[in-house]
Amino acid sequence: MKEFKLAIIGFGTVGRSLAKLIIKKSEYLRKKMDLKLKVVAIFECNGAFINENEGINLKQIVDIPPSDFTKIKDWKPDYLADDHLKSLGFDIMAELTKTNIKNAEPAYTYIKTALNNNIDVVTSNKGPLALYYPELMKIVKEKNRIFRFEACVGGVIPILGTYNNLLLANKVIAISGILNGTTNYILTKMTLEKIPFEIALKEAQEHGYAEADPSLDIYGIDAASKLVILANSILGYESSLNDVKCQGIDKITPEAIELAREDGYVIKHVATAISGKLEVAPKLIPEDHTLDINGTKNIIILETEEAGDIVISGRGAGGIEAASAVLSDILYICNIRKKEN
Amino acid sequence: MKEFKLAIIGFGTVGRSLAKLIIKKSEYLRKKMDLKLKVVAIFECNGAFINENEGINLKQIVDIPPSDFTKIKDWKPDYLADDHLKSLGFDIMAELTKTNIKNAEPAYTYIKTALNNNIDVVTSNKGPLALYYPELMKIVKEKNRIFRFEACVGGVIPILGTYNNLLLANKVIAISGILNGTTNYILTKMTLEKIPFEIALKEAQEHGYAEADPSLDIYGIDAASKLVILANSILGYESSLNDVKCQGIDKITPEAIELAREDGYVIKHVATAISGKLEVAPKLIPEDHTLDINGTKNIIILETEEAGDIVISGRGAGGIEAASAVLSDILYICNIRKKEN
C-alpha cells in the first residue's frame, strides 16, 4: 500500500470537512485504491497539529472548538506555517485558508514555498490564482509539480478536470456561466417574490447563503475571480482579476426585473470570457435559456469548436462540496505519483 | 517527440471524422503535447490501408469514396483485421465499426484480441460494452491495459472521464438521463407541434436524426446500451443489455402528451439506474425539471452522496462529436503511457 503524507493549511469549514471526508473514505481508499492518506500537519494561524510519524488522529480533532486545541497531544502552539513549512516532510499540501483577494497572502507564499520544495499542491483558495496565475504556473512547470484547484471554481461542478482530461481533442472558444450561488439566489428571490435587493440579500444572509460582509459576492468579485481561473486554465488566457470588467447586482430593482419579464427575459449575473475579454455583469437572458437556472446553483457553458456547447451544472460550493473537490484533486495526484514510482 | 502507432477499425462516419481531426490537430499535438499519432492501419470490411513505416497519408484518403480505395498505394484488398490484427505492430486500437447489439461481433473479438496482445483500446462501439462489460474489464485488468469508450455514451458529454477523474472522492448513488437524441427530438416535435409519432419520426428521418431503420432508437435499445455502460462504469454494476427494463416511445400519442401538459408535465424518454435496477421508459416529468430539455440534446444527472446532483448536457453524438471523444480518449492514453516511459 502506498502512503502519501498530507499537510493541511487552514482548519475552517473546508479543512474540517476534508478531515471528515478523509476519515469516512479511508477504508475505501485502502481497499479500492490501495493507498493511505496520512495527515502529518494541520496549520492554523496560532499553531499546528503535528504528528510526522503516525499521522494526526483526525477523529479526535474534527469536531472540537479552537479553544480546546490545547487539550490535544499533537497541538503545538505557535508552530506556524511561515516558519516550518519548508522543513516539514510531506508529499501534498492542501491550502484551504480563506481567500484574500487583495494580495492573496499568506496563501500565495505558502503555495510558492511548497511548489519550490517539490511538493504537489491543491487549493480551494481563489486569491493566488486570481491574482498570480502565470507566476504560479511557471513554478509548476519548472518544478514539474501537480497543482490542482477544482474547489476554486463552480462549486461542485468538476469543470477543470472535465476540461483537462476529456476535451483534449476539442478546443473551447468561449466560457459563460453563473459562478456565484449567492447572487443567483438573491436574483431568483427578487424575481419570484418581487422583493427589493436589500430584502433578498437579508434573506440570503439569514439562510447562510451570504456572508455578513457580502461585498465579494454582490459586486461580482467572487465570480470574477472564478472567471479568471477558468479563462486562464481553459482558454489559455494570462489574466488577473484587474482584467475583468465587473458590475454588481446591487443596482438591480424589482421594476427592472418586471420590465424584463414582460419581454420574456430574466436578469442573471453572468460571467463571460470570449475573444480575450472578461466580464461579470447583470444581463438580460431569454426565459428558458440554458443560463436561466434558479437558486444557489452554478452553471458553466463551454462553447467548443468541434462539439457545440457542453453544459455542466451543480450546487454552489459549501464546505463539504469544496472538501469533496479538494479530496478528488488529492487523489488525482496520488494516482499519478503512484504510477511514477 | 513521442510517437504512438494507431490502428483504426472501421472507416465510416466516425473513422473518417477521426482521420480529419488527427490531420487538423497534428500541429497542436506536436507543439503542445510533444507527440505524434501515426496511423499505420485502417481496416475496412474488404481490405485495409496499411503503411507501417511512414504511416498512412490521411489527407489522401479522408474524402474519397470506397470505390476509389484501390487507387491508393497503401490499399491492400482482402487484408482483413481477422487475419492480421495480431501480427501488426501498433500501440493503440480505435474500434469504430457499427454497433451490433445482437452479439457485438466482430468488434468484441477485435477488442479482446487487441487487449490480449497488450494493445490499449478506445471504441465508439456500444455492442461489446453493453453485452460483455465484465468479461472485457477482466482482460483489461489482467493485461494492465487502458480501455476507454467515452464516445459510446451521452454524445458529446464527457461523462465517463468526468466521473473517473474528478469524482474520486465522491460516491454516485444513481444515474438518470436522456441518452438518445433521436427519441428526444421526436418527443419534442410531438409536444411542440402536436403531431403523431409516425409523422415526427418521418421528420426526424428527413433531417438525418433518425436512421432508415429507427428501431434501436425508438424502442430504447440504444439508450439502454448506454445506460448499461454508464451504470457498470460509474455505479459498479455488472449488468448487460438484458437486465434493462425497456419500453419504447412508439405508443405515445399526441393526446397523452396533451393530457400531461394540462397537469404541468412533459413526456420524456428517461433512462434510470438506481438500487441495482435499470430502466428506459417514457416518463412524466414536471415542466422545467432538469430533464425537460428539447431537441436532440442528451443530458445526464449524477446523484452524488456528498455533493447533490451534478448535471451535464450537450449535443447527441454525430460523427465529429464521436470522433472528438475518441481522440480525447486516445490522447488520454498517450499522456499516461508517455509518463510511464
Interface residues (C-beta under 8 A of the other chain):
Chain A: L21 K25 E150 V156 I157 P158 G161 T162 N164 N165 L166 L167 L168 A169 N170 T304 E306 A307 G308 D309 I310 V311 I312 S313 G314 R315 I320 E321 A323 S324 A325 V326 L327 S328 I330 L331 Y332 N335 I336 K339 E340
Chain B: L21 K25 E150 V156 I157 P158 G161 T162 N164 N165 L166 L167 L168 A169 N170 T304 E306 A307 G308 D309 I310 V311 I312 S313 G314 R315 I320 E321 A323 S324 A325 V326 L327 S328 I330 L331 Y332 N335 I336 K339 E340
